Amino acid sequence: MIRTETRLRLLWLTLACTTLAACGGGGGSTTAPPPPAPAPAPSESAYLLAEFVATDSNGQFVRVWDPAHPTVAVQNVKLVMSNGIQWASSHLVFADATTYNAGTRTVTTLGHAKVFYDNDGKLFSIDLRGGQSHAPVQLSSATDVFMPVRAYAMDAGGDDAWVDAQGGNHDWAIRSSMVAATAPVFVRHVIAPLRDAATGLPQYFFASLGVDGTHPVPATYEIADAATFGQVPTPPVDEMAAADGWIGADPGQQGLGYVAIDGQLRELHWTAGGVSVDASSLRALAGSGTSATTSDAQSLYVVDGTTLLSLANGTARTVGSFTFAPATLTDAGGYVAGVEISGATATQPKYQVETVSKTSGATTLVEPEATTLQLLAASSDGLILSGTVEQPQAFVLASGDNLVRTTLGSQWVGVVRAAGARVDQPAAPVALLSCVAGTTGFCVPGALTQLDFSGTGIALGNVAASAPMLRGDAIVGLASSLSGQTLLNSPAGFGDGETDRRDAWQFTPATAGSLTRVTSNLP
C-alpha cells in the first residue's frame, strides 16, 4: 500500500515537471521559483484610541495607539505653543461611531471615529478608524482656535462631523471635510443640535452670534441648517435678545424643544420642512433662559430661580424648590440633584448638594457645604460624591433621600460610564476608579482599582512611582500602556486644575479590556 502511494506521487511529480518545466536538472528550466509573499501587516483594530500626554509643562503631545498593540504609538503629535496657549488639561473631543435606537432615543458608542484638537491656533483631526491614515489633518483656515468645545457627528460612522471650536473672540463652526484653505463659519456658540427623529443626527443647530471676547457684542440667535450651517430664517428666534436662550429638547416627544423669549417659556418645533416657535406661552419665567437642566426618559427638568420645573409634551409642571438656585442639575432616578453655591470663603466658593423628589417635591440636603465638594455623577443607584466633609478623599455613594450612605474606595480618581445613553445626555455611571490614597489627597504608587457600587473591585494597573499626582484623571501617571504621562503643571496647581471636567471613562459591559477615556462634555 505504501509502495503504491509512493509510485503514484513520483508519477505525478514527473508529469508536473514535464508539463510545467518547473523542475531543475536534466535540461529542465533554470527559472528560480518566485520569492515567498511578504507576511501581511498586522491588522488594526476597528477603532484606535487617543489621549493627551504631558511629561512636563513643556512636553505636551497627543498620543494615538491601537488597543491591540498598546505599547506602540501610532502617532505622537507634539503640541506647539508659539501662540502662548498651553494646555492645562485635555482639549481632545471625539466624533464617535454609534448605533441609534429611534424608539428609545438612545445612542450606543461603538468607538471613536475621529479626534479633534487645537495645535498652535489651528484645528486638527486624526482619523481613528482602523485601516485609515492616522496623519494629523488641518481643518479650515482658522488660526485663533484655542479649544474645541464639542464635535457633532453628522453620520453614524462618525467620520463626518461639525466641531464647535472656541477662538479668540468667538467660536468657529468647522466641518471635518474642510481643507486648510476653507474658511470656517463664524458663530458665537453652537448651543444645541436639533436632531432628526429617525436617525438621531443633527437636522439643525441652535446657535448664537456676536463677539464675546475683548469687545463684547450682545448675543443674537439663529437656527442653522446642519448641512451647510447656513441660517434658516425663523423670526421668533432671529429676534431673540441676549437675555433669552435655549432651554432644552423634550426627551419624550420628537421635534420639540423649549426656549425662553421675553421672560416666557415657549415651544420650538422642527421637522425636515422647517422650524417654528409657538406664539403662546407655557409659563412666565422668573429667570433667564440659561438655567441648569437635566432630563430623564420622559421629562426635561429646568430650574426657574430656585423652582424646579418638569417639561414634557408641551406642559410645564412645578416639582419643588431648592434652597439656592442650582448651578447644575443631575438626574438621580427618582430625584433631581442640584449643586448649589451656598457661600464662599475669602478665596473659594462653598458648594452643597440637595435633591428634590420627582413625585413628592420634598427637598433633602444630601451634603452640607464644602469648598471641595463635587457631585461626580448620579443615577437610580445614588449620588456619587467626592470631597465631602466626612470623607474628603474617598467616594461617597448617597441615596437620593440621604438615608443610605456608603464609602467606596480610598482615593477617588474617576467615574466609569456605560457605552449607551439617551441622546445628548451623559451615560449612567456603572463603576468607579480608585487608587491608594496618600496623605496629601492624591494617589501613591499602587493599584488603580475599578469598583462596582457594592465595593467589589478589580485591579486595572498600577500607578507609576514617579507620578503620584493622580486625581480626577486616571491617565495621569498610570504606569501602563494607557499613558506615558508623569506630571502636568497648571496655573491652578495640582488636582482639579489638571482635569477637564468633560473627561470620563467609558466601557462596554462584558467586553474585556474595553475601558477607554472619553471627552464628551460630561458633567
Summary of the structure (lengths in Angstrom):
residues: 523
radius of gyration: 27.8
end to end distance: 77.7
largest distance: 103.2
contacts: 1707
relative contact order: 0.09
helix: 5%
strand: 47%
